[in-house]
Amino acid sequence: MLLLLILVIFVAGIVLAVKLNNKAMVEIKKEIDAAMSALIAENNITVSKSIDVESYQNNLPNATTYTKFIVDDENKKFVIFNYDKILRKQQFTCVNYSDLLNFNLFEDGEQQLQGRGAMSAVGALTFGIAGAVVGSVAGDRKVKNKCRELSVRIQINDLDNPLISIGCVSNCDKNNIFYTKGRQTADNIIATLTYIENNK
């Protein structure tokens, strides 16, 4: 009987912890949305396209950070918004199309792509801005079962902050659905940057 009571208390504790965690996540999401909306308004950003960058770590979604890649095609700008959910800190980087110098897709320390010139079309990716159609990113031909890191690195004309890195995958098995999702996000960002480079 005592064992059953302990088990009931333990389960109730888990349920309560999950509910409290869900409530905290809802509050953080509201905080993120409010901060991002305020920054978009302050910087007069017209959102033409928005990509939620849900990064993945250790075969699970990364719950500690939130990143959004926003394109303002009307004013020829793009924005990278980062929010650290643990430290409750935000970073808002606004870049003119003309200040985009280069972009790279890196996987496990190896450059997969550099700018539009090295892009190999293995399929077409269609997305909303002006109906642009660009090639998808060519994958690494070496057979590897695990991805230590997959990131998009963007070089911009800014002495204080010349390199922006957007992490998509960290330490994930390649047969895991989250690696596939992270790779799709990286491809979408690369495709969007190619559009931006072509429309400076």
Rosetta blueprint (number, residue, H / E / L):
1 M L
2 L H
3 L H
4 L H
5 L H
6 I H
7 L H
8 V H
9 I H
10 F H
11 V H
12 A H
13 G H
14 I H
15 V H
16 L H
17 A H
18 V H
19 K H
20 L H
21 N H
22 N H
23 K H
24 A H
25 M H
26 V H
27 E H
28 I H
29 K H
30 K H
31 E H
32 I H
33 D H
34 A H
35 A H
36 M H
37 S H
38 A H
39 L H
40 I H
41 A H
42 E H
43 N L
44 N L
45 I L
46 T L
47 V L
48 S L
49 K E
50 S E
51 I E
52 D E
53 V E
54 E L
55 S L
56 Y E
57 Q E
58 N L
59 N L
60 L E
61 P E
62 N L
63 A L
64 T L
65 T E
66 Y E
67 T E
68 K E
69 F E
70 I E
71 V E
72 D E
73 D L
74 E L
75 N L
76 K L
77 K E
78 F E
79 V E
80 I E
81 F E
82 N E
83 Y E
84 D E
85 K L
86 I L
87 L L
88 R L
89 K E
90 Q E
91 Q E
92 F E
93 T E
94 C E
95 V E
96 N E
97 Y H
98 S H
99 D H
100 L E
101 L E
102 N E
103 F E
104 N E
105 L E
106 F E
107 E E
108 D L
109 G L
110 E E
111 Q E
112 Q E
113 L E
114 Q E
115 G L
116 R H
117 G H
118 A H
119 M L
120 S L
121 A L
122 V L
123 G L
124 A E
125 L E
126 T E
127 F L
128 G L
129 I H
130 A H
131 G H
132 A L
133 V E
134 V E
135 G E
136 S L
137 V L
138 A L
139 G L
140 D L
141 R L
142 K L
143 V L
144 K L
145 N L
146 K E
147 C E
148 R E
149 E E
150 L E
151 S E
152 V E
153 R E
154 I E
155 Q E
156 I E
157 N L
158 D L
159 L L
160 D L
161 N L
162 P L
163 L E
164 I E
165 S E
166 I E
167 G E
168 C E
169 V E
170 S E
171 N E
172 C E
173 D E
174 K L
175 N L
176 N L
177 I H
178 F H
179 Y H
180 T H
181 K H
182 G H
183 R H
184 Q H
185 T H
186 A H
187 D H
188 N H
189 I H
190 I H
191 A H
192 T H
193 L H
194 T H
195 Y H
196 I H
197 E H
198 N H
199 N L
200 K L
